[in-house]
Amino acid sequence: MQYLCALMIGFVLVPSGFVQSSSATLPHKAILTSAHRGEHEHHPENSLPAIQGAIDAGMDFVELDVRTTKDGQLVLMHDPTVNRMTNGKGKVKDMTLAEIKKLDLGVRFPGQFPDLRVPTFDEVLELCKGKIGIYVDTKDATPQDLIAAIERHDMGAHVMFWSEDTKFLGEIHDLRPTWVIMPEAFNPGNVRKVVALLHPQLLGADERDFNAPTIAAAKETNVGLFVDRQTEDEWRDAVEQGAVGIQTNHPAELIRFLRANGYHN
């Protein structure tokens, strides 16, 4: 939708990340993309190979889950525990980085990823810099620690923060007002509330809230929707309904679909 051409508040979204400019615009058919937990159909989720898979697929962003270890280090892990994704057991917050680094992250793909370890957020930032933007889903980390890591790698202009917690996003916004935050849409009333409170460029949406009333509220407040969608029919519907971005578990397929239809470079 053309109302999303200029994505306001001094920033414009582009496939390589975020460019500070109050006048630049996107072609109305440009759709941003994000790989949910990396390319995790063929790689362990939240791993360096999964992130590289998203880069290789041509994605604009890779969505990653960040947690804090017992000794204050940021690592990638979706679940509170390491149980599902590694050969270990225990909560991330109760383990040191050294303990977590001993675990096998490739256990769900026997023989394919020998010696694969849980990555630190710093390792991820180093890999992503200059190649792909980062869509941060903060599971357990302070704004201060996240910002410090991102600034160590000069990635502030290429990271966006999604959360259902408006207080957390407000803290990010207060500390770094030009960085991109993305609250969850939820419903029309919440759209109006968070737009008035935080002035985000984007709102997240999924099967719960990508519906006609919430889409209308986003258009009314001139904010873009970044929606989770998994099939070609859902991708087509998202584009037709005016989504500015699509997140998926199937990055290569999404890129092929968008490029075939003129929605992605």
WOFENCOR-V389080 format. One record per helix or strand of 2 or more residues. SS is the DSSP state (H for helix, E for strand). FROM is the first residue (numbers start at 1). TO is the last residue. If there is no record, write none. Layout:
{{SS;FROM;TO} {SS;FROM;TO}}
This chain:
{{H;2;4} {E;11;14} {E;17;20} {E;32;36} {H;48;57} {E;61;68} {E;74;76} {H;92;94} {H;97;101} {H;121;128} {E;133;138} {H;143;152} {H;156;158} {E;159;163} {H;166;175} {E;180;184} {H;188;198} {E;202;205} {H;212;221} {E;224;228} {H;232;240} {E;245;248} {H;251;260}}
